[in-house]
Amino acid sequence: MKRFIIAGTRSGCGKTTVTCAVLSALKKRGLSPAAFKCGPDYIDPMFHRKAIGVSSHNLDSFFCGRDMLLYLLDEKVGGHDVSVIEGVMGFYDGAEGSAWSVSELTQTPAVIVIDCRGMSDSIGAVMKGFLSYRSNRIAGFIFSRLPEKLIPLAQRLCSELGTEYFGCLPKCDITIESRHLGLVTADEIDDIQEKLSRLGELAEKYIRIDRLLELGDVPLPEYTAPEISGFESAPVIAVARDRAFCFIYQENIELLEKTGCTIRYFSPLEEKEVPEADGLILCGGYPELYAERLSANRSMLDSVKKCISGGMPTIAECGGFMYLHDTLVSKDGTEYHMAGVISGKAFPTDRLQRFGYITMTAGEDNLLCSAGEKIKAHEFHYWDSTSCGDGFSAEKTDGRHWECAHVSDTLYAGFPHISFCSDIRIAERFVKKCMEHRENGQDKTDSTG
């Protein structure tokens, strides 16, 4: 299986731009690449989808473990010519979820992107550090924002350090703006298709695409595939998806589909009510940016509240959790009425409130697990709540801990994001609850009565 990782020295070094440039170049050659993103990030895969026109998937070694990681990589590459895997943060950053970890577990060669702004010979010091820090599968480097006059220097440094020069991406006027989660979403960048096309042309000119394809031609290690239960007459799951609710793990959706579920997407921004369904997922995103429109769509808010109060099994993560509050406060301090399922206020802060991987222990039996069971999760949010919930105890690897999430037999609502790939039983339990809801004769979602 042809595959390689494009990782970076740090966040913001240009690895997403380089990854999209390479994907675009591969498409221009008539090849069919599959895209992946290391770690829990939602936004970079949106760029991959725009660049190549197919779904991009997350490869998260904290959530998945070796076998699930290899299964996802193997399954999603079917019909594609090559897998391009984008790293997360710096190559070694992220502990269990690092690009280095994914590289080692999947035995995939890595190419490191270095931001060369303001450096010349010091580039070599950075390269040497990454090459020697620990045992790794670094095959070489791509030099981002490198002046063309310094290309011979970069080539010489690679030769001196016994590594490979895979090309560069010179300084150019193609920019991807930042947002509080790292990047703006692909739909929000003006003329993105033109920009991605231009990036592909630059990659074809300056990056050694042929050599990358040769590099990645290595066999995939053997693994044990997970057992996924299929259900007859599986339920219909309504999933919020629009500009306000766009943070969806594609693997979660596909895993639900493998159990037999039918997915019905809907827009809390544009539509008037939740579609007919047996379960509801309100994913994360940017509801704070669309608070006025969401609040004005009273019929949808009432529909969501009726579904949940009627016992429809519901997962609401981060932005979806904020949407369920009595009130959502925008960045300018304006308060907007929301669904009123959670008694409290979601409000902005001036700093990142939670960031990183956590392990949650259930304080009581709930929609997703039994009391005492653990679920792996991830948090990243600047907004906070006057009512974060106490259904789970969250703990980081450094020992810090706090209470989080509102839970019941039919509800999970909190800031932490959950990957079903971390424990397939979570998805199976959710599906069974949705089936019970349907079989008990509850209203499916005809919220107009």
C-alpha positions in Angstrom: 0.0 0.0 0.0 1.5 3.3 -1.1 1.3 5.8 1.8 3.4 8.6 3.5 2.9 11.1 6.3 3.4 14.8 5.8 4.3 16.0 9.3 5.7 19.3 10.6 8.1 20.8 13.1 5.2 22.6 14.8 1.7 23.9 14.4 1.5 26.6 11.8 4.6 25.5 9.8 2.6 25.0 6.6 1.9 21.3 6.6 -1.8 21.6 5.8 -0.9 23.9 2.8 1.8 21.4 1.7 -0.6 18.4 2.1 -3.3 20.1 0.0 -0.7 21.1 -2.6 0.5 17.5 -2.9 -3.1 16.2 -3.0 -4.0 18.7 -5.7 -0.9 17.7 -7.7 -1.8 14.0 -7.5 -5.3 14.7 -8.7 -4.0 16.8 -11.6 -2.0 13.7 -12.6 -5.2 11.7 -12.8 -4.4 9.7 -9.6 -6.9 8.9 -6.9 -5.4 9.7 -3.5 -7.0 9.0 -0.1 -6.5 11.6 2.6 -6.0 11.1 6.3 -5.4 13.4 9.3 -3.4 12.3 12.4 -5.2 13.2 15.7 -8.6 14.6 16.5 -8.7 17.6 14.2 -11.9 18.3 12.2 -10.9 21.2 10.1 -7.9 19.9 8.1 -10.0 17.0 6.7 -12.4 19.6 5.3 -9.5 21.0 3.2 -8.6 17.5 2.1 -12.2 17.0 0.9 -12.1 20.2 -1.0 -8.8 19.4 -2.6 -9.5 15.8 -3.7 -13.3 15.5 -3.7 -13.6 12.5 -1.4 -14.0 12.1 2.3 -10.9 12.4 4.5 -10.5 10.4 7.7 -8.9 10.8 11.0 -6.1 8.4 12.2 -5.9 8.9 16.0 -3.6 6.5 17.9 -4.9 7.8 21.2 -8.5 6.8 20.4 -7.8 3.8 18.2 -4.8 1.7 19.2 -2.8 -0.3 16.7 -5.3 -2.7 15.2 -8.1 -0.1 14.7 -5.6 2.3 13.3 -4.4 -0.2 10.7 -8.0 -1.3 10.0 -9.1 2.3 9.2 -6.0 2.9 7.0 -6.5 -0.3 5.1 -10.3 -0.1 4.7 -10.5 3.6 3.6 -7.7 3.2 1.0 -9.7 0.8 -1.1 -9.8 1.9 -4.8 -7.3 4.7 -4.2 -3.7 4.9 -5.6 -2.0 6.4 -2.6 -2.7 7.5 1.0 -1.5 11.0 2.1 -1.6 11.3 5.8 -1.2 14.8 7.4 0.4 15.0 10.8 -0.7 17.0 13.8 1.1 19.8 15.6 4.8 19.0 15.6 5.9 15.5 14.6 6.6 14.3 18.1 3.8 16.3 19.9 0.6 14.9 21.2 1.9 11.9 23.2 -0.1 8.8 22.2 -1.8 10.7 19.4 1.3 12.1 17.8 2.2 11.8 14.1 5.3 10.0 15.3 3.1 7.4 17.0 1.0 6.9 13.9 4.1 6.6 11.8 5.5 3.9 14.1 2.3 1.9 14.6 1.5 1.8 10.9 5.2 1.6 9.7 4.7 4.6 7.5 7.5 6.9 6.3 7.3 10.5 7.2 8.4 13.7 5.5 8.8 16.7 7.7 7.7 20.2 6.7 10.0 23.0 8.0 8.9 26.7 8.0 12.0 28.4 6.7 11.0 32.0 7.4 13.8 34.0 8.9 16.3 31.1 8.7 19.1 29.9 6.6 21.8 27.7 8.0 19.8 27.3 11.2 17.4 25.1 9.1 20.1 22.4 9.4 20.0 22.6 13.2 16.2 22.0 13.2 16.6 19.1 10.8 19.3 17.5 12.9 17.2 17.8 16.0 14.2 16.0 14.4 16.4 13.3 12.9 18.2 12.5 16.1 15.6 13.1 18.8 14.4 9.5 18.9 14.1 6.4 16.7 11.9 7.4 13.8 10.8 6.8 10.2 11.7 10.3 8.9 12.6 9.9 5.2 13.3 13.5 4.5 12.1 17.1 4.4 10.0 19.6 2.5 10.9 23.3 3.0 7.9 25.6 3.3 8.2 29.4 2.5 11.7 28.9 1.2 13.2 31.6 -1.0 14.2 30.0 -4.3 17.7 31.3 -3.8 18.0 29.1 -0.7 17.0 25.8 -2.5 20.7 24.8 -3.0 21.3 25.4 0.7 18.4 23.1 1.6 19.6 20.4 -0.8 23.2 20.7 0.7 21.9 20.4 4.3 19.9 17.3 3.3 23.0 15.7 1.8 25.2 16.6 4.8 22.7 15.1 7.3 22.1 11.9 5.2 18.5 12.6 4.6 16.4 13.3 1.5 15.3 16.6 -0.1 11.7 16.2 -1.2 11.3 19.7 -2.4 9.9 23.0 -1.2 7.0 25.3 -1.4 8.3 28.8 -2.0 6.8 32.0 -0.6 3.6 32.8 -2.4 0.4 34.9 -2.0 -1.9 31.9 -1.3 -2.9 32.1 2.3 -5.2 30.1 4.6 -6.5 32.3 7.4 -6.5 31.1 11.0 -9.5 30.8 13.3 -9.7 29.9 17.0 -9.6 26.2 16.3 -6.6 26.4 14.1 -7.9 27.1 10.6 -11.1 28.5 9.0 -13.3 25.9 7.4 -12.8 25.1 3.8 -16.2 26.6 2.8 -15.2 30.0 4.2 -12.1 30.6 2.1 -12.7 32.7 -1.0 -11.8 31.1 -4.3 -10.6 27.9 -2.5 -10.7 25.8 -5.7 -8.6 28.3 -7.5 -6.1 28.5 -4.6 -5.9 24.7 -4.3 -5.3 24.4 -8.1 -2.5 26.9 -7.9 -1.0 25.0 -4.9 -1.1 21.9 -7.0 0.8 23.6 -9.8 3.4 24.8 -7.3 3.7 21.3 -5.9 4.2 19.8 -9.4 7.0 22.3 -10.0 8.8 22.3 -6.7 8.0 19.1 -4.8 9.3 15.7 -5.9 6.0 14.0 -6.4 7.4 10.9 -8.2 9.8 10.4 -5.3 7.0 10.6 -2.7 5.1 7.9 -4.6 8.2 5.7 -4.6 8.9 6.3 -0.9 5.4 5.2 0.2 5.4 1.9 -1.6 5.7 -0.3 1.6 3.5 -3.2 2.8 1.0 -2.6 5.6 1.6 -4.6 8.9 -0.8 -7.4 9.7 -3.6 -6.6 12.1 -6.8 -8.0 13.6 -9.9 -6.3 12.3 -12.6 -5.2 14.8 -15.9 -7.0 15.1 -18.8 -4.7 14.3 -22.3 -5.8 15.2 -24.9 -5.4 12.5 -28.5 -4.9 13.5 -31.6 -5.8 11.6 -34.1 -2.9 11.2 -31.4 -0.6 12.6 -32.6 2.9 13.5 -32.5 6.2 11.6 -30.1 8.8 13.1 -30.7 12.5 12.5 -27.3 14.3 12.3 -26.9 18.1 12.3 -24.6 19.2 9.5 -24.2 22.7 8.2 -21.9 25.7 8.6 -22.7 26.0 12.3 -22.4 22.2 13.0 -19.6 20.9 10.9 -17.3 19.0 13.2 -18.1 15.4 12.5 -15.8 12.4 12.7 -16.5 10.6 9.4 -15.5 7.4 11.1 -18.3 7.7 13.6 -20.9 8.1 10.8 -19.5 5.2 8.8 -19.4 3.0 11.9 -23.0 3.7 12.5 -23.8 2.9 8.9 -21.9 -0.4 9.3 -24.3 -1.4 12.2 -27.1 -0.8 9.7 -28.2 2.7 10.7 -29.6 5.2 8.2 -28.2 8.7 8.5 -30.4 11.7 7.8 -28.5 15.0 7.7 -30.3 18.2 8.5 -29.5 21.9 9.0 -30.5 23.6 12.2 -29.7 26.8 10.4 -32.0 26.3 7.3 -34.6 23.7 8.2 -37.7 24.0 10.4 -37.6 20.8 12.3 -35.6 17.6 13.0 -36.3 15.0 10.3 -38.1 11.8 11.2 -35.6 9.7 13.2 -35.0 7.4 16.1 -31.8 9.1 17.4 -30.2 12.6 17.3 -26.6 13.8 17.0 -25.7 17.4 17.5 -22.1 17.7 16.6 -19.6 20.5 17.3 -18.8 23.5 15.1 -19.3 27.2 15.3 -22.8 27.9 16.7 -21.5 31.1 18.3 -20.9 32.6 14.8 -24.4 31.8 13.8 -26.1 32.4 17.1 -28.5 35.1 15.8 -29.8 32.8 12.9 -30.0 29.8 15.1 -31.9 31.7 17.8 -34.3 33.1 15.2 -35.1 29.6 13.9 -37.5 29.0 16.8 -39.3 26.1 15.2 -36.1 24.1 15.0 -35.2 24.8 18.6 -38.6 23.7 19.7 -38.3 20.6 17.6 -34.9 19.7 19.1 -36.2 20.2 22.6 -39.3 18.1 22.0 -37.2 15.3 20.6 -34.9 15.2 23.7 -37.7 15.7 26.3 -39.6 12.9 24.5 -36.7 10.5 25.2 -35.0 10.4 21.9 -31.4 9.2 22.4 -29.2 12.2 21.8 -25.5 12.9 21.6 -24.6 16.6 21.8 -20.9 17.5 21.7 -19.3 20.9 22.3 -21.1 23.3 19.8 -24.1 21.0 19.9 -24.0 21.1 23.7 -23.9 24.9 23.6 -26.9 24.9 21.3 -28.9 23.0 24.0 -28.4 25.8 26.6 -31.0 28.3 27.6 -28.7 31.1 26.3 -25.6 31.3 24.1 -23.6 34.5 24.5 -21.8 35.8 21.3 -18.3 37.3 21.3 -19.8 40.8 21.4 -21.8 40.0 24.6 -25.2 39.6 22.9 -27.3 36.9 24.5 -29.4 34.6 22.2 -32.0 32.2 23.3 -31.3 28.6 22.4 -33.1 25.2 22.9 -33.5 25.4 26.6 -32.6 21.7 27.3 -29.7 22.6 29.5 -30.5 25.2 32.2 -27.6 27.6 31.9 -25.5 29.9 29.7 -22.7 29.2 27.2 -20.4 32.1 27.1 -17.1 33.2 25.6 -13.8 33.5 27.4 -10.5 35.2 26.5 -8.4 32.0 26.5 -8.6 28.3 25.6 -10.6 26.6 28.4 -9.7 22.9 27.7 -7.3 21.4 25.2 -6.2 17.8 24.6 -7.0 14.2 25.3 -8.9 13.1 28.4 -10.2 9.9 29.9 -13.7 10.2 31.2 -15.1 7.9 34.0 -18.9 7.6 34.2 -20.4 8.5 37.5 -23.6 6.8 36.7 -25.2 4.5 34.0 -26.0 6.6 30.9 -26.6 6.6 27.2 -23.1 5.7 26.3 -21.7 3.4 29.1 -22.3 2.0 32.6 -21.1 3.6 35.9 -17.4 3.2 36.4 -16.6 2.6 32.7 -14.1 4.8 30.9 -14.4 6.7 27.6 -11.5 8.4 25.8 -12.4 11.9 24.6 -10.9 15.2 23.3 -11.6 18.8 24.2 -10.8 22.1 22.5 -13.0 25.1 23.3 -12.8 28.8 24.2 -16.4 29.0 25.2 -17.5 27.8 28.7 -20.7 27.1 30.5 -22.4 27.9 33.8 -23.6 24.3 33.7 -20.9 21.9 32.4 -22.5 18.9 34.0 -21.2 16.2 36.3 -22.1 12.9 34.7 -18.4 12.1 34.0 -15.1 12.7 35.8 -12.5 13.8 33.2 -8.8 13.3 33.8 -5.7 14.3 31.8 -2.5 12.3 31.8 -0.9 15.0 34.1 -3.4 14.2 36.8 -5.7 17.3 36.4 -9.3 16.4 36.6 -12.8 17.9 36.6 -16.5 17.1 36.2 -18.2 17.3 32.8 -21.3 16.4 30.7 -25.0 16.1 31.4 -26.1 12.5 31.1 -29.2 10.3 31.4 -30.4 7.0 30.0 -31.0 8.9 26.7 -28.6 11.8 26.8 -25.0 12.7 26.5 -24.4 16.5 26.3 -21.0 18.0 27.1 -17.9 19.7 25.7 -15.8 16.6 25.1 -15.8 15.0 21.7 -16.0 11.2 21.5 -14.7 8.8 18.8 -16.7 5.6 18.4 -13.4 4.0 17.2 -12.0 4.2 20.7 -14.6 1.6 21.8 -17.2 0.2 19.4 -19.4 -0.7 22.3 -20.3 3.0 22.7 -21.8 3.1 19.2 -23.5 -0.2 19.7 -25.1 1.0 22.9 -26.3 4.2 21.3 -27.8 2.2 18.4 -29.6 -0.2 20.8 -31.0 2.8 22.8 -32.3 4.3 19.5 -33.9 1.0 18.6 -35.6 0.8 22.1 -36.9 4.3 21.6 -38.5 3.3 18.3 -39.9 0.0 19.7 -41.4 1.7 22.7 -43.6 3.7 20.4 -42.2 7.1 21.2 -42.7 9.9 18.6 -40.1 9.5 16.0 -39.7 13.1 15.4 -42.9 14.4 13.9 -42.3 17.6 16.0 -45.3 19.3 14.6 -47.5 16.8 16.4 
